Amino acid sequence: MEPAQYGKPQKQEFFSPTFGNLSFEEVFGKLVEYIEEDAHYRYSIIIGTDSFLAAETLFISAIIIHRIGQGGRYFYKKIRHRKIENLRQRIFYETSLSLETAAMLKAKLSENGFAKLPVEIHLDVGENGDTKDIIREVVGMVTGSGYAAVTKPNAYGASKVADRHSK
């Protein structure tokens, strides 16, 4: 993905270790294919965002389709942003990126007969460390938007999958 120009809209381009570069529409198609290839399993959708601070801030948003008990697939996109040194601002921005992705996905799921598929947002915050003071606020943002919020140590969508591609 080309480095984004600040202030210009960025392409909603995702990457999959399995399928390569994909548009959001193609990601959605791959999610549906994955569900339909083995429809007797239960599935959940997980959205997580993590960030890496360098000369700029790199945000990684991941979409994970979890076939309960059988693994899953994931897709991610990188978003380059001006440097955000303030941890609180960075966590709130991570949360808003996850909510934006979840809203787009939930709309597509509803339009295509998958409205009951659960969507979780995994937050890169936990009871230990520097983020413990803002857990209630970001969990409130997520649950107030109608999604289940998961925090560390169970928030693998943000702390493992997105984090893997943030450095």
QUIFEN-V753764 format. One record per residue. N is the residue number from 1. OMEGA is omega in whole degrees, 0 to 359 (* if undefined). Layout:
BEGIN
N,OMEGA  N,OMEGA
END
This chain:
BEGIN
1,180  2,176  3,182  4,172  5,181  6,177  7,178  8,178  9,180  10,177  11,177  12,183  13,181  14,175  15,176  16,175  17,181  18,190  19,181  20,181  21,181  22,170  23,176  24,179  25,179  26,176  27,180  28,178  29,179  30,176  31,180  32,177  33,182  34,178  35,185  36,179  37,176  38,190  39,182  40,175  41,171  42,182  43,168  44,177  45,180  46,177  47,178  48,178  49,175  50,180  51,177  52,184  53,175  54,177  55,173  56,176  57,178  58,177  59,177  60,175  61,182  62,170  63,181  64,171  65,183  66,172  67,189  68,180  69,186  70,179  71,181  72,177  73,178  74,181  75,179  76,174  77,178  78,179  79,178  80,185  81,175  82,183  83,177  84,183  85,182  86,184  87,180  88,179  89,181  90,180  91,178  92,178  93,175  94,181  95,180  96,176  97,177  98,179  99,178  100,179  101,180  102,180  103,178  104,182  105,180  106,178  107,179  108,179  109,180  110,180  111,188  112,173  113,180  114,185  115,183  116,179  117,183  118,177  119,178  120,173  121,178  122,185  123,181  124,178  125,180  126,181  127,178  128,176  129,187  130,185  131,185  132,182  133,183  134,181  135,184  136,183  137,183  138,174  139,177  140,177  141,184  142,182  143,176  144,177  145,175  146,181  147,173  148,179  149,179  150,180  151,178  152,10  153,184  154,186  155,184  156,178  157,178  158,189  159,179  160,187  161,180  162,181  163,181  164,184  165,184  166,183  167,*
END
